[in-house]
Amino acid sequence: MKTNLYCLTTLMALFYMTSCTKVQMAEEQQENLNARSIPVSKSSCEALSFNAQSLSDPDYHYSNFTKTVDPATGKITAIEVGVYSGGSISEWVNFHVVYKNKSISLVYADSKSDTALNIKINNEGFAESVTNGNAPNANFLPTKLKYKDGKVIRRNISFNGTELVANFTYDRNGNLILMQDVSLFGEIPGRSEFSYDLSRTSKNQNYFDEPRGFAENSYMVLQYLGLLPLTPTNIRTASRVYWEDDYLVSDVKLTDHVVNADGNLVSYKSAAPGSTTAFSQFTVDWTCGSKTADSNVQ
């Protein structure tokens, strides 16, 4: 049963009641989105859902997404996605997933003539941009990605005639360690920081425990659909999210990682730094088949 409570920490819940989503803005920069992009192999395994559960309250849970995959083709046919508002998930939207040439459209499940989003796919099978369909949803903003050496290095989100820009930084193993917002008005920009255990690896991993602002809904959908090459090499062990003016929204350590025989991360827990008691558990359901790197878009 989905609950009406969506935040799993007291800190996050308190923040959501007292603050609105803050995002960093920068002027639009015209750049080649495919500059120096190199092929990246996609996994034959697909994450079907990502679920969060409170370890103290069995009724306190939610799903970031749930997907339906055609076993014959490996293609995603439908997805239910959580919509972030103020950092937490406030509602869910159901989409049919429609493929055409090098693009994917998300069509409302209850209205097959209405398209919310159109996703342009690059030659490596990853998302290049998200634009509005004929029936836009204000929660999903136009978004562009820039790649270098097969990695996302910049994200531009169109918002009220401006660009919200974040730069991505990786460690030597290709793990995303920093998403740094760009300041427009001289304010201290927000950022997300991630740490890893460099002695442990997992073939396929999903981490969606950190809070996100409403402007990132399109970006999150791209991750849920497997359209961004952000899977880390090593096991993630901590995350911190700061919003504008160094406001610490979330600071957690990640523990008790379970990796199955296919090399997929199937569960992990979160706890406060310095604590030995986890307060949340996250689980990922997987399906593995013969999907090729470009099977999602024909």
C-alpha positions in Angstrom: 0.0 0.0 0.0 1.4 3.4 -0.9 1.5 5.8 2.0 0.7 9.5 2.1 4.1 10.0 3.9 7.0 10.2 1.5 10.0 11.3 3.5 12.0 8.7 5.4 14.0 11.0 7.7 13.0 13.6 10.3 15.5 16.0 8.8 14.0 15.7 5.3 10.4 15.9 6.6 11.1 19.1 8.6 12.8 20.7 5.6 9.9 19.9 3.3 7.5 21.7 5.6 9.5 24.9 5.8 11.1 25.3 2.4 10.3 25.4 -1.3 12.5 23.7 -4.0 15.6 25.9 -4.8 17.5 25.5 -8.0 20.5 27.2 -9.4 20.3 29.0 -12.7 22.7 30.0 -15.4 22.4 31.6 -18.8 21.9 29.2 -21.7 25.2 27.9 -23.2 25.2 26.7 -26.8 27.3 23.5 -26.9 27.6 20.4 -28.9 25.7 17.8 -26.8 27.5 14.9 -28.4 31.0 16.2 -28.2 33.6 13.4 -27.9 30.9 10.9 -27.0 32.1 7.3 -27.2 30.0 4.1 -27.3 28.9 2.7 -24.0 27.6 -0.8 -23.7 24.2 -1.2 -22.1 23.4 -4.0 -19.6 21.2 -6.9 -20.6 19.5 -6.5 -17.2 16.6 -4.0 -16.6 15.6 -2.6 -13.2 11.8 -3.1 -13.0 11.2 -1.1 -9.8 12.9 0.9 -7.0 11.2 0.7 -3.6 11.8 2.5 -0.3 10.7 1.1 3.1 10.9 2.5 6.6 12.5 -0.1 9.0 10.4 1.1 11.9 6.9 1.4 10.2 5.7 -1.3 7.8 3.1 1.1 6.3 5.7 3.7 5.5 6.9 3.0 1.9 6.8 4.1 -1.7 8.2 3.3 -5.1 10.2 5.7 -7.2 9.2 3.8 -10.3 7.6 0.6 -11.6 8.2 -0.6 -15.2 6.6 -3.2 -17.4 9.0 -4.8 -19.9 8.1 -6.9 -22.9 10.0 -10.2 -22.4 10.2 -10.9 -26.1 11.9 -7.6 -27.1 13.3 -6.3 -23.8 11.6 -3.0 -24.5 9.9 -1.0 -21.7 6.2 -0.7 -22.5 4.9 1.2 -19.5 6.2 3.1 -16.5 4.7 4.5 -13.3 6.9 7.3 -12.0 7.0 9.3 -8.8 6.8 13.0 -9.1 9.1 15.0 -6.9 7.8 18.2 -5.2 9.9 20.0 -2.6 12.3 17.1 -2.4 9.9 14.3 -1.8 7.5 12.2 -4.0 4.0 13.7 -3.9 2.2 11.7 -6.6 2.6 9.1 -9.4 2.0 9.3 -13.1 1.4 6.4 -15.5 2.9 6.5 -19.0 2.9 4.2 -22.0 6.3 4.1 -23.6 6.2 4.6 -27.4 9.3 4.2 -29.7 9.9 5.9 -33.1 13.2 6.1 -34.9 15.7 7.6 -32.4 13.2 8.9 -30.0 10.9 7.7 -27.2 7.6 9.3 -26.2 5.9 9.1 -22.8 2.1 9.0 -23.4 -0.4 9.3 -20.7 -1.8 5.9 -19.9 -5.3 7.2 -19.6 -5.2 9.3 -22.8 -3.3 7.7 -25.7 -3.5 10.9 -27.8 -1.7 13.0 -25.2 2.1 12.9 -25.0 3.8 14.5 -22.0 7.5 14.1 -23.1 9.5 13.3 -26.1 13.0 12.0 -25.6 15.7 12.3 -28.3 18.2 9.4 -28.2 21.9 9.7 -29.3 23.8 7.2 -31.3 24.9 5.4 -28.2 21.3 4.8 -27.1 21.3 7.4 -24.3 19.1 10.5 -23.8 20.2 13.7 -25.6 17.3 15.9 -24.7 13.7 15.9 -23.3 11.1 18.2 -24.9 7.4 18.8 -24.2 4.8 16.8 -26.1 1.4 18.0 -27.2 0.1 17.7 -23.6 3.0 18.9 -21.4 3.1 18.2 -17.7 4.4 21.2 -15.7 6.3 18.8 -13.4 8.5 17.6 -16.2 10.8 20.3 -17.6 12.7 20.3 -20.9 16.2 19.0 -20.2 19.4 18.6 -22.2 22.5 16.5 -21.5 26.0 17.0 -22.7 28.4 14.0 -22.9 32.2 13.6 -23.0 34.0 10.3 -23.2 30.8 8.4 -22.7 29.8 10.2 -19.5 27.2 12.9 -18.7 29.2 16.0 -17.9 26.5 18.7 -17.9 22.7 18.9 -17.4 20.7 21.9 -18.6 17.1 22.3 -17.4 14.8 25.0 -19.0 12.9 26.8 -16.4 11.0 30.1 -16.8 13.1 31.2 -19.7 16.4 30.4 -17.9 18.8 27.4 -17.8 19.4 25.5 -14.6 22.9 24.1 -15.0 24.7 21.3 -13.2 28.1 20.0 -13.9 29.0 16.3 -13.2 32.4 15.1 -11.9 33.6 11.5 -11.7 36.5 9.7 -9.9 39.1 7.6 -11.7 36.8 4.5 -11.7 34.0 6.4 -13.5 31.8 6.8 -10.3 29.8 10.0 -10.2 31.1 11.9 -7.1 29.7 15.4 -7.6 26.7 17.1 -9.2 27.5 20.8 -8.9 24.9 23.4 -9.6 26.0 26.6 -11.3 25.3 30.0 -9.6 23.7 32.8 -11.6 23.1 35.6 -9.0 26.2 35.0 -6.8 24.4 32.8 -4.4 26.1 29.7 -3.0 25.0 26.9 -5.4 23.6 23.6 -4.4 25.4 20.3 -4.9 25.1 16.5 -4.4 28.2 14.5 -3.2 28.6 10.7 -3.4 31.2 8.4 -1.9 32.1 4.8 -2.7 33.9 1.7 -1.5 36.6 1.3 -4.1 37.2 -2.3 -3.0 33.7 -3.5 -4.0 32.0 -3.5 -7.3 28.6 -4.3 -8.7 27.6 -4.7 -12.4 24.2 -2.9 -12.1 23.2 -0.4 -9.4 20.4 2.0 -8.8 20.5 4.6 -6.0 17.5 6.9 -5.7 17.4 7.5 -2.0 18.4 11.2 -2.0 15.8 14.0 -2.2 15.3 15.8 -5.5 13.7 19.1 -6.5 10.8 19.3 -8.9 13.0 20.6 -11.7 14.8 17.2 -11.8 11.7 15.1 -12.6 12.6 14.7 -16.3 16.2 13.9 -15.3 15.0 11.2 -12.9 12.7 9.7 -15.5 15.7 9.3 -17.8 17.5 7.4 -15.1 14.5 5.2 -14.4 14.3 4.3 -18.1 18.0 3.4 -18.2 18.8 6.3 -20.6 21.7 7.8 -18.8 25.2 6.2 -18.3 25.3 6.9 -14.6 25.7 3.3 -13.2 28.7 3.4 -10.9 31.5 0.8 -10.9 31.9 0.7 -7.2 29.4 0.3 -4.3 28.1 3.7 -3.1 28.5 4.2 0.6 27.3 7.8 1.3 25.5 10.7 -0.2 25.0 14.3 0.8 22.6 16.8 -0.8 23.0 20.6 -0.3 20.6 23.1 -1.6 21.1 26.8 -2.0 23.2 28.6 0.6 24.8 25.3 1.9 21.5 24.1 3.3 22.1 20.4 4.1 19.0 18.5 3.0 20.3 15.0 3.4 23.4 13.3 4.8 23.3 9.5 5.0 25.6 6.5 4.9 24.6 3.5 2.8 25.1 0.0 4.3 24.2 -3.7 4.0 24.4 -3.8 0.2 23.2 -7.1 -1.3 24.4 -8.1 -4.8 22.8 -11.1 -6.5 24.4 -13.7 -8.7 23.9 -11.6 -11.9 25.9 -8.8 -10.3 22.9 -6.6 -9.7 22.4 -4.6 -6.5 19.1 -5.8 -5.1 19.0 -4.0 -1.8 20.8 -1.6 0.6 20.0 0.4 3.7 20.6 4.0 4.9 21.5 5.4 8.3 22.6 8.6 9.8 26.4 9.2 9.7 27.9 7.7 12.9 24.8 5.6 13.6 24.8 1.8 13.6 21.0 1.6 13.2 19.5 1.8 9.7 16.3 3.7 9.3 15.4 2.8 5.7 15.8 -0.1 3.2 15.8 0.2 -0.6 15.1 -2.7 -2.9 15.5 -3.0 -6.7 13.7 -5.7 -8.8 15.6 -6.8 -11.9 14.9 -8.8 -15.0 17.8 -10.1 -17.2 17.5 -11.1 -20.8 19.2 -10.7 -24.2 18.5 -7.0 -24.6 21.2 -5.3 -26.8 22.6 -1.9 -26.4 20.2 -0.4 -28.9 17.1 -2.5 -28.4 15.2 0.2 -26.6 15.1 2.4 -29.7 14.6 1.0 -33.2 
